[in-house]
Amino acid sequence: MRALALCVAVCLLGYATAQSATAAEPFPPVANTVNAGSMGPNAAQLDTSSYAPTLAPGYLNTLPSWTGFINVVNGTQLADQQCKRFPVLGPNTWQLLEETAGAISPPSGLPANTDSAEYVFSRAAQNYQTTVRFRAHGVSPSYQLQVSPGNYTASAWRAIDYIIARAGQYGVKLIYVIADNWQTADSTINYVEWGTNGTSNNTDLFFSDPTVMKIYQNHLNYTLNRVNTITGVQYKNDPTILAWDLLNEPRCNCHPTTLANPSSLPASCQPNCTNFISSWGGTMAHFARQIDANHQVVIGNEGFWGQNSPDKQYNPTPTNNWSSYSGQNFTDQNSYANVTMAAFHYWPDLWGDNTTTFATNWFAAHVAAATALNKPLILEEMGKQYNVTTCNDQACRLATLTPFYAAAYQTFNTSYYSGGPFQGIMFWRLINGPTPDSNAVGATLGDGLGVDYTEPLFTQTILPNSKAALTFATAKNAANCTPTAYAPAPSTPVTSSSRNL
């Protein structure tokens, strides 16, 4: 009965089951109004009053300039408004927001007089990395962007303003992650607790409860309409942003990892939760695109296929196929017209399928699915791990990681150079320092998942493949593409005092 009541409620909000990308999407119109929100606790102060558009010493840009926004052309390609093709190449960061805001200390290995944001974007621009994916939310209760519905930490917004401004200054695009499934700040659990007044911690409600969904929509609406206090440009009008990533790695509440007996799973692991996630993605993508048609929208899926999909054979550990119960269903959840790019991830060690055979099949299956969907495909987290204790030298790291990165780039190159949908690879995650992985730009994790610009994996695999893809992309414009004029949106005059609001 509870499930039926929820279904009736969410259908009134315009929910529908997953449908083809060409089908009509009967979602309600968006009232484009913004609750300014209240600026709550200032866990740290970011003084941007002295911000000046200067570049890092010794800076050498390897990136071309792109005009306006990055659009989808020919169904599966990405190009700017003058039809210059755009490959999505670059790192993920971790806790860049907290470092920029001063809530945590930056890495000790940063160059003198360089902050974390400047390091991330200047090094990206010097190394053929076009894009950075960053979490525009906290990852710990000690520092949250949104501490309660509409109540924000002012210093966090100032830090995000600064990150966007710095990225634009270096010509680097951003994939902007709105919220997360895993953390305990600005995450699904917080929205559920707010929407249920603390009576539930069942994160399945994030995808189905009308009150919880409205709180998320309010935050999304405020984000897209926010005026950057440094540049004076609304986020929705800023071409520095490539895409809105609605939720990092949505899963149902059970999020199983290994299943000896799938039939014994709780109800939250059954297909109705998968349908809720599908419909949530379609609804929120439509909501975002009604406010902002300039930017691309991705869901942030890991890329699993669900129980009813024949492609579940490509999931990790298909003998028990735990991931088909996770709530994800890659093809259906990327079939909505307003989900404009299909994203997937790769975490073989965490998924328990650490073979190059799985890697090759995983990458190829997503290319085939994106081809059928007629959408650009982005591998937005390439997360291959090494053992920081037993594999603490460069030779071991190179031998461990290279076969998997080589498989990813081989699939990407085959697709990209032939006009296919695979448009980019983003590695997890940028660090700044020698092995072992102990000095991350965006947190000190020591988890064996980081990549530094100076190490052989980057210089011998990531860098040459990135350079070749960028050279290919900019050699000639996208076919069947009509250039459009780009007129920068008017900016709001910014005073030094307003930068500290």
Beta strands, then each sheet from edge to edge (+ up, - down):
strand 1: 38-39
strand 2: 71-73
strand 3: 77-79
strand 4: 88-91
strand 5: 131-135
strand 6: 146-148
strand 7: 151-152
strand 8: 173-177
strand 9: 241-245
strand 10: 296-298
strand 11: 342-346
strand 12: 377-382
strand 13: 422-427
sheet 1: 1+ 7+ 6-
sheet 2: 2+ 3-
sheet 3: 4+ 13+ 12+ 11+
sheet 4: 5+ 8+ 9+ 10+
end
